[in-house]
Amino acid sequence: MPEEAEALHFVISKSRETARLYGYKEVVTPLVETYELLSAKSGEEIRSHMFTFKDLGDRNVALRPEFTASIARLATSTLKKEPKPLRVFSVGSVYRYDEPQRGRYREFWQSNFEVMGSSKPEADAEAIILTNCLMKLTGIKDYSFKIGHIGVIRGILSQYNVEEDVQNSILRLMDKKEFNKALELLDKKRCREVLEGLLELKASTAFETAEKLQKYVKDYKVAKIAAKNLIDIIKLVAAIRCPIEAVEPAFARGLDYYTGAIFEVKVPELDIALGGGGRYDKLVESFGGDPTPAVGVAHGIDRIILATKIQESIPQEKQRKTVMIISVKPELKTEALRISEVLREAGIMVGFEIMGRKMTKALEDADRRKVDFVVIVGSKELRKGAVAVRDLANREQFTVKIAELPEIIKGQSKNGD
Ligand code: HAM
């Protein structure tokens, strides 16, 4: 519907502005891709929710459930030779066979940012900071980030020789907060205890929790490096006052390709995330590219719109003036058409009377549509190179030279000042 489309394009425009400010180049990826590409490393959670079908060439294809796989493939092909870091932005609809409910749809829009080529915490911080920027630009209030680190969890599990696919199943269950089921998959008691301990790790600030985590995993080589990495990222995002609500050591996300820090952004009014992302250092390589560390984030545009509605925080764009143009006599139609083009060239929205209505009916229609001005083209005024302008809000009418019309309309506010 028009208002919804307007809200959608408002958020898209702010996503593009964010991409411009952070130096991300936009790419447009296909809506339909091979099932193989889209399902490769996303994991069971996404795979089982994909819209898949056979095309007329008997190929297995699917509607994209996200952008990351398509961008990773680009990095192994067309964009392979681009200098690093490679910063890529995309926006569009994505499809998942989720159970529809508030904020959860089967067709939804994402704005997606990927930065490839850097393993440094600055790249992870950038994904969070640009999300912070988008939240601000769209007028979202009281948002906050939750951060975790897949490297810590995988680091612990690997040290107990837990196989990768079991690790993936555990992470998937942890994402769904089914911690007991996740623990049941572990046969070593000590490993279970260490993982369980992650759930209880909390301190009064996010930074202190991360420090506590670092101490907790001091005997786990890979996990310890991951915890230090988490601290470095938090230090960077704290420098620009990103609201980090929590470090959650047992936080996992439903995608298999994550290898490092992960995060989500939320608002208190909704229990679903407005955006989420993280580091995935192995994906590009798994598509046959060079080893390429990468971080990315996707924002749920529909959920951002929902949040702005609940918070009544959608910024009011400056209203542009609207005009309806009516000719007094049919013979003056062409002249009215010419004037309407002059106004449109000046950027003014003009509705031209195309229903053949008489003046009274046309004015009633203009009133109903709440246009700002009606321009009436009549022979008496035309002889002086002018038209009559009716200001509908103030119920006043005046004569204006056609040459001055665009400026007068643009300059005149609704209340006549
Ligand atoms: P994701 O967490 O699956 O991550 O999705 C990102 C965002 O899309 C979510 O935070 C949410 O706002 C929105 N979203 C997800 N499912 C739905 C739904 N059914 N209805 C409405 N909105 C939804 C990814 O897609 C990753 N590709 C992000 C990423 C990019 N990681 C690295 N690079």
Residues whose N, C-alpha, C, O or C-beta is under 5 A from the ligand:
A	BS01	HAM	P65 E66 F67 T68 D98 G103 R104 Y105 F108 F113 A273 L274 G275 G276 G277 G278 V295 G296 V297 A298 H299 G300 D302 R303
